[in-house]
Amino acid sequence: MGDIQSSAPILGARKNVDPGQNAVKRLQTELMQLMTSPAPGVSAFPSADGNLLSWRATIEGPEDTPYAGLTFKLSFEFPANYPYAPPTVLFRTPIYHPNVDFSGRICLDILKDKWTAAYNTQTVLLSLQSLLGEPNNASPLNGEAAELWDKDPTLFKTKVMDRHKDIDDD
Amino acid sequence: MPAAVASRFQDRRRRVFQSVFHTDLSPPTPQGVPLPSANLSFSQGLQYHSGTGPTVGSGSFYEEDTQATAQTGFYNPSDQGLLVSHTPSTSFHSTVTAVSQPSQPQLVPPDTGIGDQVAYDNAWRLVTARIALPSTVTSSTPSGSPPQDAALPCDGEFWDALNHIVNASTLLPGALRTDDIFSWHTHQVRAHFSQQVLPRLLDCLNTRPPEDGDPERKGSNQNGTNSITYERHMVIVMSSIRTLEAALGLYSHGFDLLVQGVTHTKNAAASSAPGVNIDVLASRFRRDIHALVGNSASQQLTKSLRTVLVRLVGDVLGIPAEGDDARNLKSRRPAPPTVDDHKALAARQRLHGLVEQLHNVGLSGERFQVLFAEVMDWMMSTFVCGAYAGVWSATDRRSLSSVLNTVSRSTGSSVTSPCIISLMDWVENHFARLSFEVLSRVSHDSVSPVTLSDLKTYQSLALSRLSTLRIAELFDIVLAWPDSRGALDDLRATITTSARRLQLTTHFTQALKTRLLHPGCSTLEILQTYIDIIHTFHALDHSKVLLGHVEPSLKLYLWQREDAVRIVVTGLLASPEEVRAARKVKELGKQQAEQKKAGKRPEVETRRSAGKGSLVTPTTRGVSSRTPTTTRQREKLDMDASSATSNKGSASGTGKLVELALLLNDPTKTRHTLVEDEELDWNDMNWVPDPVDAGANYKRPKSEDVIGTLISALGSEDVFIKEFASIVAERLLSLSDPARFDQELRVLDLLKRRFGEAALQNCDVMIKDIEDSRRLDDAIRRAWDEQRKLAAATPVTMSGHFLRSADKRKKAAALQRQQQQELEPTQYHARILSRLFWPGLDREHFLLPDPIVEEQKRYEQGYEHLKSNRKLTWLNQLGTVRVELELRDRTVSVDCTTPQATVIYAFNDSDDGDLEIDNDNKPPARRTVDELYNTLQMDEDLIASCLEYWVSKNVLRRLRSPSSSAPTYVVIESLSDPIDNDLPSQEDDTFGNPATTSQEGGAQPAESAKEEGSKQTIDPKEQERRTMYWQYIKGMLTNASASMPLAQMAMMMKILIADGFPWTNEELGEFLAEKIAEGEMEVVSGGKYRLVKK
């Protein structure tokens, strides 16, 4: 009993959707999830130019870790075949951490070979948040930090505070 | 040596210039100047001079000079004669050299012929002095005779000298270095032309405001329409002509002198003049001069000439000039001038004069002819476009008949289109005539420049232009059908080649794509246009081949429109009332031609108003007949919910494709379809072979068969039949009176012819079901009546204030049927449908009111009594109910659907309906959606829409309770009741029934009420959305950028929220303002928003 007027044109078959389109769709959904059920201490959002394949995220340092009270900015770059390939995640805020090097690159298995399409932005952020409290000292990018983490927590904390610097947003 | 050379130099140079450029030629140069230096100085002087020469490129001169210099350096003095003979081809140089020749004798080594040489040189000097050209050319001497030589000196000295020169070989055999005096003169003319005349011409071109009174120009000015540009160009042309005339006068004067001299010599001496043929010389001279003039015509002059020609030719041919002052449309449209049109006559004379003048001065060469051809070509295009664009109907017969007398043999008798006839006439009597007149004035040979075959060419050119115009207009022609038949006649007569047919189809397809097949056009509009296209193309080309070529894109697009089939079917099934209304509209449209142009919309509106008068009253059976949408516009709200069919029609608001029903009912059209399948008619005198561009499987159709074309255009027959079945099902279920199935049956017949009996078996069964149901229904009720009589009938009064009769349709497991109930208060009818043959009818579960359920049970029993082994399955949602609501101050009687009736019945107070009537103090019944959901087990959305229906009927009122978000509905027992006396929250109930609800039929449409409701801030969904948006904003400002302007935020939201972001920037601004007020946000510099840091 359709209304005659509701004759919105049927768009042509969407056969040749460009692959990035799927990623964008997925990211839109992820964003919606992030917004409707936000996890504490983490948040993420597409960058200001409206490019859905490039996000900015924020992690608050967990309590009872040397990073308590600090916030860290990250950047997510999603490939066009996301979620079948992991996003490239970088710390934009300088951070002193065993698994993060000085240019912000992160050593985390789920961002490399352990990635599956079941992960999403939120899980990545939560993993990173927990990584702050529990670094994987077996495969450090920052050897000194890995050493200090166990030997001298006080010095470690000092180094963390020295290195940390709130970055201004664009 | 250098010093001496230098001084001689200057002296020499001065004399050279004097001898060349001044009329008062100084006496022969003192001889004794060393030749090499002389020649050198001469060339240098030239070099110097060429820098100031205004018109001749100095480069070319320079080259010649250096060449000459080199030669001079190379040759020894005795070879001077060689130099001369080498260079005559270089105009300027050789001229000067020739002049300087008389100074040579001294240097010539003494030999036997020295005396002859001297004599020759003296003679040469004398003659050249005589015929040398003046330095100025003025147009003030239009007579053409050189002023300084008013009296022709015919003294013997001149003749003798000339004789010597001309017959040098015999008279002065000793003179070795002789030259042709005629070529000398020609060279000098060339030099003079480039040095003196061309600058003058340039001056002419630069003449801006014409000051000097030109009588002829004044004459043409009397027409009063000459624009300033035209005048200016005219002045340029005329002054150029005058200058040239003056110059040519000078040149021919010198030439005449020579010729006379030669003739004189011949006559006097009668000696054997060796091969000086005067005629040959004269024609060569004229040719040279004309070539000179023709090649010198500058672009500026050409431009001016073009303007002048365009104006004059336009006047002659009746084409208004672009800048014409007369703005009114009548005069704007080109039309052949009448015989006594003074303007045209004047222009014609002026043009003739101009062409002759041009011819005389040599400007009528190829360039002019090309220019004229271009102008004429432009004129033809302008005339065709101007005179016939948008002129589709026959021009008035008066002018036509006059034209018919003049136009002739050249056009075949088959052409009847008035446009074409008048165009042919114009080409023959104006265009070709003018061409002839002009070309015969400029052509040299006696052969007629415009032959009859040329005329045919012109006419075919004009025709092709007309066809191009019509092809470009074709889409508009289609829209204007049937008033555009005239244009189609033109087109039919002009698209004679397959190339042009191809052009037509490609162009039209393109027009379709840009003008029709886009989302802005409703399917109805597209289909209506399609019908016009079919008509138009059939009129254009009976073979339908052209139509076949333009259809594919249209078909392809229509397949994307889901509702196309439905529109076609409903159009076919349009009721007689609609058809009648449509007919009226057609008649109306004929009277008001301008409405046609406006498109279909006025038609629809008129149709509505036409239908208003015939309101159909509900039948006594309690089921309203399915009145057409148009008859019930006033009760639009009723329609919204009363039945699927009418709902669809009225909600769309655009009417139906009644054209189809019209065609279907047109007896002439039907006859055509009957003939269709017959074999080739051998007696058909109008038979023509199939068009060349027909396809391989081409089969000639006999009629335009709009319906058939349309149906076949809509894709596979399966789709169509399915859609048809479902629509017929709807209609059968909604129609109460089986006598009105005519239309359906007729369409069914049509479709059967097309698709075959088997394909439409379902529909047959469906119609039969309905007919059977009626009989069965009667039988069951008769059985009841008997029972009741036996039971000594104590009539049961139906409870309360509603429900008089009901009419339901059900579906049985194997069978379907209808039932009617007749209790005094409640009549129950049913229709029994055969499940397998009806298109999918879903069961929708909800609880019917108890009395109805009882009726159903009784009906079921009666049915099973009649037909054992069969069961009924009730399809409750498909019924219609006549409801009568007795409210405190009024009685509302409405036809509605079963769910609607069920919902309103639920407001019937549980204890007893009488209570409400009896007890005025009892508060009106109220229900919420949730309560109804629990009691009725009906789909919530359906409940909501039913409630809105009753709100629109002024039976219910919606309240919003402060506590719960779900609205409460309350019965409006009395229209005079204050809106509310017990619920404070109602004060901000802006959307309910404001003030007194007594406005007539004034309830708002259910739709809008719903929308307004959703905007209330309390709406939970809205609240949810706002929370979500706030999350987005927070996420955005936390991560993407710490501060952002409003517009960017809105844009981001629009991009990022998959379901869309419906807020405007203003709404977002309000929202953000709220957040600022709550201390969540702040505005920083540049109007950017950011989160407050905590």
Interface residues (C-beta under 8 A of the other chain):
Chain A: M1 G2 D3 I4 Q5 S6 S7 A8 P9 I10 G12 K25 Q28 T29 L31 M32 L34 M35 T36 P38 S43 A44 F45 P46 S47 A48 G50 L52 W55 R56 A57 T58 K73 D168 D169 D170
Chain B: P519 S522 T523 L524 Q560 R561 E562 D563 R566 I567 T570 A644 N647 K648 G649 A651 S652 G653 T654 E730 M1028 Q1031 Y1032 K1034 G1035 M1036 T1038 N1039 A1040 S1041 A1042 S1043 M1044 Q1048 M1051 M1052 I1055 L1056 I1057 A1058
